[in-house]
Amino acid sequence: MPMLPHGDLDKTPHTPSSASTATGPEPGDTVTAQPLRSEEDLLALRHAVRAATLRAGFGLVDQTRIVTAASELARNAYIHGHGGIFELETIRRAGRIGLQLSVSDRGPGIPDLDTAFVDGFTTGSGLGHGLGGARRLMDEFHVRTAPGQGTTIVAVRWNSRP
């Protein structure tokens, strides 16, 4: 299923796979999988994402957007999903380069996805800007969640630089 910009919200269970509209990795592309089991994993993830943004030629503002979104999504999976897997992939489509973030957990799922995107809503001790903020920072954002079956979020940011 192709991802749609900001808000293709699917509440069916998900088996991780590449986006069907993007080509697979090309030689030299980055595909990284990082478990989300500890605070150290979250730190390693931020460093890996920052390095990937540099390799893909993103400017400083977009680097910050992508690292922030990745950090928010990974932290949500770690805290609310009781850990998970983060995958980072360099993708190419129509001559453009982008970074695809995929975060999957097997936690309780998100019972009310619309409410979860409302700024200020939180089920924990945070400020409630993580999920909606991450969606605003990326060009494409796709969520699959089901009660008791976890959540997978796939987000893409395209490099607008030549």
C-alpha positions in Angstrom: 0.0 0.0 0.0 1.5 3.4 -1.0 2.0 5.9 1.8 0.0 9.1 1.6 1.3 12.5 2.8 0.4 13.3 6.4 -2.2 11.0 7.7 -2.8 7.8 5.9 -4.1 6.2 9.0 -4.7 2.5 8.8 -5.8 0.6 11.9 -5.0 -2.9 10.6 -2.1 -5.0 11.8 1.1 -4.5 10.0 3.9 -6.7 8.7 7.0 -4.4 8.1 7.9 -4.0 4.5 9.3 -1.3 2.2 7.0 1.2 0.7 5.7 -0.1 -2.6 6.1 3.2 -4.4 9.8 3.6 -3.5 12.5 1.6 -5.1 14.6 -0.7 -3.0 18.0 0.1 -1.7 20.6 0.9 -4.3 24.3 0.2 -4.0 25.7 2.4 -1.2 22.3 3.1 0.3 21.8 2.8 4.0 19.5 0.2 5.6 19.9 0.1 9.4 17.9 -1.8 12.0 18.1 -0.8 15.6 16.4 -2.5 18.5 14.7 -0.2 21.0 15.3 -1.8 24.4 17.2 0.8 26.3 18.1 4.5 26.6 21.4 3.7 25.0 19.6 2.3 22.0 17.7 5.6 21.7 21.0 7.5 21.8 22.6 5.2 19.2 19.6 5.7 17.0 19.9 9.5 17.0 23.5 9.2 16.0 22.7 6.8 13.2 19.9 9.0 11.9 22.1 12.1 12.0 24.9 10.3 10.1 22.3 9.1 7.5 21.0 12.7 7.0 24.6 13.9 6.3 25.2 11.0 3.8 21.9 11.9 2.0 22.9 15.5 1.7 20.2 17.1 3.9 20.7 20.6 5.1 20.9 21.4 8.8 17.2 22.3 9.2 16.1 19.0 7.6 18.7 17.1 9.6 17.2 18.4 12.8 13.6 17.7 11.6 14.4 14.1 10.8 16.5 13.4 13.9 13.7 14.9 16.1 11.0 12.9 14.4 13.0 9.7 14.7 13.7 10.4 18.3 10.0 11.0 19.1 8.8 7.9 17.3 11.5 5.7 18.8 10.8 7.0 22.3 7.1 6.3 21.9 7.8 2.7 20.8 10.2 2.3 23.7 7.9 3.7 26.4 4.4 2.9 25.2 5.2 -0.1 23.1 7.6 -1.7 25.6 10.4 -1.6 23.0 10.5 -2.4 19.4 12.5 -2.1 16.2 13.6 1.0 14.3 14.6 0.8 10.7 16.2 3.5 8.7 16.5 3.3 4.9 17.8 5.6 2.2 15.2 5.5 -0.6 15.1 6.9 -4.1 12.0 7.9 -6.2 11.8 9.8 -9.4 15.5 10.9 -9.0 15.0 12.2 -5.5 16.6 10.8 -2.3 14.9 10.5 1.0 15.1 8.8 4.4 12.4 6.4 5.5 11.9 5.8 9.2 10.0 2.7 10.2 9.2 2.1 13.9 7.4 -1.1 15.0 6.4 -2.3 18.4 4.2 -5.1 19.7 2.6 -3.0 22.5 -1.0 -2.3 23.2 -1.6 -0.3 20.0 -3.1 3.2 19.9 -6.8 2.9 20.9 -7.8 6.4 19.5 -5.5 7.5 16.8 -7.3 10.8 16.1 -6.9 11.8 19.8 -3.3 10.7 19.8 -2.5 13.3 17.2 -4.0 16.2 19.2 -1.3 18.5 20.6 -1.3 18.2 24.4 -2.8 14.8 24.6 -0.6 12.3 26.4 -1.0 8.9 28.1 2.3 9.5 30.0 4.2 12.3 31.6 5.3 14.0 28.3 4.0 17.2 26.8 1.8 15.4 24.2 3.5 16.8 21.1 5.5 13.7 20.0 3.2 11.9 17.5 1.6 15.0 15.9 4.9 16.8 16.0 6.7 13.9 14.2 4.0 13.8 11.6 4.4 17.6 10.9 8.2 17.2 10.6 8.0 14.6 7.8 6.7 14.6 4.2 4.9 11.3 4.4 3.5 9.6 7.5 1.7 6.3 7.7 0.4 4.6 10.8 -0.9 1.1 11.3 -2.1 0.1 14.7 -4.4 -2.5 16.3 -5.4 -3.1 19.9 -3.1 -5.7 21.4 -1.1 -6.1 18.2 1.2 -3.1 18.3 1.9 -0.1 16.1 4.0 0.6 13.1 4.8 4.0 11.8 6.5 4.7 8.5 7.6 8.2 7.8 9.6 9.7 4.9 11.4 13.0 4.5 12.5 13.9 1.0 15.6 15.9 0.3 14.7 19.1 -1.5 18.3 20.0 -2.2 19.7 19.2 -5.7 
